[in-house]
Each structure stands twice: as structure tokens, then as C-alpha cells.
Amino acid sequence: MNQKHKMTITHLFTHALEICESFLRQPRIMAEKIYQKHKMTITHLFTYALVICAYFACQSMIKAEKMTLSLEGQLVPICAYIVLAVSLNLTVGISGELSLGHAGFMYVGAITGVIASMWMRYAFTEESAFFLFFENMNIDFALVRMLISLIVAGVFAGIVGFIIGIPVLRLRGDYLAIVTLAFGEIIRNIMTCLYVAVNKKTGALNFTFNNSDIPSKDFKLFIKGPTGITGNSPKIATFVIGIGLVLFTLLIVQNLINSRTGRAIKACRDNRIAAESMGLNVTKYKMIAFVTSACLAGMAGALYAANFSSVVPSKFSIDTSILILVFVVLGGLGNILGSVISATVLTLLPELLREFDDYRMLVYVVVLILTMLITNSPIVKSLIGAIKEGAKKLFARKNTENGANS
Amino acid sequence: MKKIFAMVLSLMLAMGAMSAFAEDAITIGISGPLTGPYAMYGLGVVHGAEIAVEEVNALGGIQFALTYEDDEGDPEKAVNAFNKMLDDGAAMMAGTVTSGACAAVAAEAYDMRVFMLTPSASSPTVTEDRDNVFQVCFTDPGQGAASADYIVQNNLAKKVAVIYNNGLDYSTGIYQTFEEKANELGLEIVSVTTFSSDNNADFSVQLTKAKDSGAELVFLPIYYTPASMILKQADAMNYDPIFFGVDGMDGILSIEGFDTSLAEGVYLLTAFSADAQDEKTQNFVKKYEERFGGTPNQFAADAYDAIYALYEACNEAEVTAEIANQRRGFADVCEMLIEVMPTITVEGITGTMSWEATGEVTKTPTAVIIHEGAYVGAK
């Protein structure tokens, strides 16, 4: 065989190999494309799956009586905190506005939610048509009360969010942060003067400011100014409702982010001038994000209040706003799954650190700082990147196999 | 890094070993603010309870073990702490220390059937509609009325000014009943000014108003931290009326860096005075000073009495460690104790106590006066 033949054969061989490979590569690239195109959807589905798995894990633990009372008692608050973190992420991460008044919306929701549920408790006796309607359908009236109070809380917090949003969203940057902070404190100060009583027979509500004079003995005072909400028992919040609210929030927020409106919101965040020149109404889109966020925070507040017989106004101070912001920042701005995980972990952490006694909060802060540092270190980042790459390859290969079969 | 890690790990192990409980003892849980601005209350309660538990165990009858958790005075954390203590085997609660937190825990305890005897949560909402919750301290409304009564009885003043925290249930609760009783007894309230928990550094406006209105006595139904500021600022503006506080004022002498001479002559309506000459009080105060330093406050005394009340009740109801330490034994213990609680009478250091079935305590309030940096029984 001479040199020329040798060359031709090698050439042909290489060529054949290339053709073979391109056949193989085609589905692989397709899979990659599919992954890139639906990356958001996949991440979103993963978030839902995680929440649902966590729910079943917890339920089976409760069934088997393996769960500690301490953890069981924290399930509903954790759900409320997840909703708060996800909704704040909408404002801070997606819409790019630093809001420090989230606890204010939570408080509006807590108060209105409790008023709604207490009104229903006394307004609809066991003989009323409304009560019997659900009774006949085998639906627990407490569940109805909870759901309606969630809706009422969401509506009122949304309205308050809208009213606050009109002046606030015209401001930019630090000003917005300061105004929202002030708003949270104003809400709390107004509420510390509010007294609400309900007539035990008719369900009529009685609102007064700065005095706790109850009209007659028939009235039960359940919002007592500085004491906050009291006597809100038996509690109507359950873990199922909590998880339901978390899923509802994820549905709303994740779909909003992925929609045309969501892209507009992000465009306003990334470059206001460019967005305006494209004809986007910046205030409108910021308002959509802000009001949605307020609404969900209100619902979380109602859930939280329904879980405790007593809620003090100091709970809704700037500290809680900052705490929720910490959840969001630690989970990653704009990262919904991150918010869910960080809200859960950071709510459980102080309880798990009880072993440290007085040094508990010190350790908590150290853990926070370490988490911030570690997630930002280049080594860990490249490691996470490598894992992601690996997962992607694995995913792509699976699709290749599927593609080859079809 | 490795060293720190090892240290943390060993610390955790040590803590874990410490929280193991004796099998043959009934565990009592206390949650209260052990850190933060109200820490004095929580620590007082825990220290007082520790002394009482030691004494009770030395008697050789029923054995008690104590477990306590920090709740920072927050309802959510208090419920967490409560659940944690039940996980750890607590059979009954001698807490929660603060009112708001206690109301939240009481609702949980009512549903789960856990017996509660709170040393210091004085709000009536704590016991309202619940058969399992009892108090060692007076209720807020009771304190307001008793204060007005005491001022009139002892002819301390004709014109009274009130400064209270309108952001605090405790404060408003006492003020409202004080006002009612004062009107009834013809005590003239010449000035009423308020402040809030966020704004408690400057009291010049409130004090000036009290001074200008010619009040001879300033009633302070507030906690000790703002009270210390008021005393300081009143001294600075040369205003020297009689200051009259209630149990929240207790602890003012233990504030670090506070000049106790400013508190000279301050009246305090409380059920406990550390200088009482009876043997029990003397013994308690001596032990407290030896172990923890400083004079015990009313919270410590209430907690001390709470443990003895639980001891009496357990003896009366024949609660044993066996019943208490079975799985979820707290529910059985609860029903047994509820039944005997209204029948027992306890001779404590805060007076002779008996209980209504509603949970309220019956005992007589006394006033103490601060003299040379110590609480002294007034008259």
C-alpha cells in the first residue's frame, strides 16, 4: 500500500467517525437546547416537588409519632416564613426594590385575618344556613374560616400595599427603603391603639381607638391594643393549610416571574431608562410586583396569627422585616428555591442551637456569616458549578438515550 | 479552624450530657427571657426556682428536676421552648415568665393538657377560659386597684401624676384599674402622660408636665429600665416627688451602672420584701445572695413559692415520678393537679396563698420602700 492510499483510508475513516458522531451529537444538542429553554420550568417544578416531598415526609413522621413536639409546633410558622420570604423576594429580587416594611403587611394581614375569622365564628351559629351548607358537604367550618380569613387578609394587605405603593414606587433606591421602613412602624403604632371586640351572640364587630371600653358583657375583646391579638383560640391554622399556602405562593410568584409581565418587571429592574424607552410603564410594573408581594405577606400574616392564641405587636417590628430580608438575601436575590430553603433552615436553626444556651444567638450569627462567606468563595462556587455541569451532562445523556430510542 | 471545630463539638457534647434527666424525678419546665431587655425577670425566676427545687429534694419526698429555656419574651419562641421542654420530659410548667408569651403557651398547654403555674405572668388573659393555668402573682388589674388603695389609705398624696407605657399591655392594664379606683376613692389624677417602648430615652416632657401640674406623687406602672431613666432625669431637673411603682419596678436596684441613691424613697407595691424578718425569707435571701449575688427580686420569690405550691399540689394529688415520666404523662398529671389546686393553701415567702378554680391567686399585697440601696418593708 502506498502513501496515498494510506492517506485516503485515514481520511475516510475520520470522516466516517465524524458522521457517526454528528448523528449521536444531534439529540444531545437538542437535549441541551431543551434544557436551556425550559431551565426555569425545571427549576420551578423542582421547587414544587421539594415542598410536596417535605410535606409527605413530615406527615409520615407525625403519623409514626417520630416527630418531636418542638418540630411539630414549628411547621406552621415555617410555612408562614417561607411565604413571607418568597413574596419579599418578588419585591427585592425580581423587582429590585429594597423594602423594609414587609412585617407591616404581615401585620395588616394578621389583624384583618383574625377579625374575619372571629366574626365568622360568632356570626354563623351552628344553625345558620351558611354553617349547615358546609356541614352537609362534610367540610370542617374551621377550614372555611381559615380560607376566608386568608382571602380577606390578602385583599386588605393588597389594598394597603397599593395605597403605600402610589407614593413609594415613585421613589428610587434608598428613599424607598426608608419610606417602607417608616410605613411598617406606622402600621404597628396605629395597631397598638386599636381595640376590636366581637358580640358573642350576633357577631357584630366593635372598633375603638385608644380605649378598651367594651359596650356590654356580650362582647369579647380579642384585639387589645398593645397586648395585640389575644384569645384567638382554638387555633384554626394547620400544616395542610400552611403547605397549601406555600404552594399557592409558589404558583403565583413563579408564574408571574416567567410571564410577559415578569420579564417587564425584570427589565424595569435592570435598566429603567431602557425599559421606559421601550414603552414600558415602569410604575405600573413595579406596582404589580409590590402589591402581589404585599398580598401574599398579608396571607402569611393571617396564617401566622391563626396559629398562635396570642400575638404581640412587637413581633411585627423592623426586626422581623430584617429577618425576612435575611432569608431572601441568604437564599439569593431572585432565587425562589433559595428563599424556601433559607427560610426553613434559618427558622429551625435557633431552635437547634438551644444546646448552646445563652450563646445561641451568637452562634446563629456566626453561622449566618459563615454561610455568606462560603457561598461566595470562589472554590465553593466552582465546586457548585462543577456539580451543576455534571448534573446537566447526566440529564443530557439520559435525553440522548431517550432520543436514540425514539 | 480544626481546633475551633473540636472545641465547638466538645462543647455540644458537654451540653448534651448536662441535659440528661433523672428517671425518678418529676421534671418542671420554665421558659422566660434569659437574654435581652427583660432578662432580669427570667433569671430571677430560674434562680428562685433552682433554690426551691434543691430544698424540696433535700426533704426526701417527691424529687423535682428543673429544665429551663430562653424565650426572649416572644410568644413564638415561648411556644417553641415549651414544646422543646415537653420533648425533654417536662411534666408540668412553672412558667412562662412574661404575659404575652404566657398567653400563647397557655393556649397550647390547654389543648395538650399540660399543667401551668406561672410565677409572674400577671395579665388576666393568661388564665381566661382555661382550667389548667394558675398564677402565683397578682393580676394587673388587681395591682392597679391595690396601688390606688394603698396611696389613699396611707395618705401618701392628694395629687397624682401617671407616666405609663401605652405600648405595653402590662402598663395600660394597671393604669386603667388604677384610674378607676382613684376616681372612686377621690384621688386626683392631675397629669397622665405616656411613652412607647421605642421611645423610652427622654422623659423630660412627661416629667415637666407632672411637675407643672403640682403632683406630689408619680405613679409608674412600668418596667424598671424606663423607670431608672425617669429617676435619673427627675433628679437632674430637681423634681423630687414620691415615686410609686408596682412589680415591674422590681429589679431596678440590680441594673448595672445605676446609682441606687436615686431610687431612695421609691415605693414599690409587691408581695415580697427581701428584708422581712421571718425565717423562711431570711433563709431564701441568704441562699440567693450566696449563689447568685444581689438581693432576690419578687420574680425570684414568686418562682420559689411556685415550686413549693407545685410540691404541695403533687403531694396532695399523689403525683409520682412514675406517672409523670410515662409517655405524654403530662396530661394525667394535669388532670390530677387541676383538681387539687383550689383546695390547697401554701405558706410562702410572698404571703399565704390559695387559688380560685379560675387560676387567680388570693394573697395580700404589701408595699416596700427603697432605702440605702435595699428593699425595706414600708411601715
Contacts between the chains, C-beta under 8 A, distances in Angstrom:
chain1	res1	chain2	res2	distance
A	68	B	83	7.4
A	68	B	84	7.9
A	68	B	87	4.6
A	69	B	83	4.1
A	69	B	84	7.7
A	69	B	86	5.0
A	69	B	87	5.3
A	70	B	80	6.3
A	70	B	83	4.2
A	70	B	84	4.3
A	70	B	86	7.9
A	70	B	87	5.2
A	72	B	83	7.1
A	73	B	79	5.7
A	73	B	80	6.2
A	73	B	82	7.8
A	73	B	83	4.2
A	73	B	108	7.4
A	74	B	80	6.2
A	74	B	83	7.9
A	77	B	76	6.1
A	185	B	198	7.7
A	189	B	196	7.4
A	192	B	166	7.4
A	192	B	167	5.2
A	192	B	196	7.5
A	193	B	166	7.8
A	210	B	166	8.0
A	212	B	172	7.8
A	212	B	176	7.0
A	224	B	125	7.7
A	224	B	169	6.6
A	225	B	166	7.8
A	225	B	169	7.4
A	225	B	172	6.6
A	226	B	165	7.9
A	226	B	166	6.6
A	226	B	167	4.9
A	226	B	168	5.3
A	226	B	169	4.8
A	226	B	171	7.7
A	226	B	172	5.8
A	227	B	99	7.9
A	227	B	100	6.8
A	227	B	123	7.1
A	227	B	125	6.8
A	227	B	169	3.5
A	227	B	173	7.9
A	228	B	100	7.0
A	228	B	169	7.8
A	230	B	103	5.7
A	230	B	125	4.7
A	231	B	125	6.6
A	231	B	128	6.7
A	231	B	129	7.5
A	233	B	107	4.4
A	233	B	110	7.4
A	233	B	111	7.8
A	234	B	107	7.9
A	234	B	111	6.7
A	235	B	107	7.1
A	235	B	111	7.8
A	308	B	75	5.5
A	308	B	76	6.6
A	308	B	79	6.8
A	308	B	104	4.9
A	308	B	107	7.5
A	309	B	103	6.2
A	309	B	104	5.5
A	309	B	106	7.3
A	309	B	107	3.0
A	309	B	108	7.5
A	310	B	75	5.3
A	310	B	100	5.8
A	310	B	101	7.8
A	310	B	103	3.6
A	310	B	104	4.1
A	310	B	107	7.0
A	310	B	125	7.1
A	311	B	75	6.3
A	311	B	104	7.6
A	312	B	74	7.6
A	312	B	75	6.1
A	312	B	100	4.2
A	312	B	169	8.0
A	313	B	167	7.4
A	314	B	74	8.0
A	314	B	197	6.9
A	315	B	74	6.8
A	315	B	75	7.2
A	315	B	76	7.1
A	350	B	77	7.7
A	351	B	80	5.4
A	351	B	84	6.9
A	354	B	69	6.4
A	354	B	70	8.0
A	354	B	81	7.9
A	354	B	84	6.3
A	355	B	12	5.6
A	355	B	15	4.4
A	355	B	16	6.5
A	355	B	19	7.6
A	356	B	11	7.5
A	356	B	12	7.7
A	356	B	15	6.9
A	357	B	15	7.2
A	357	B	34	8.0
A	357	B	70	7.3
A	358	B	34	6.6
A	358	B	35	5.9
A	358	B	70	7.1
A	360	B	70	7.1
A	361	B	35	7.1
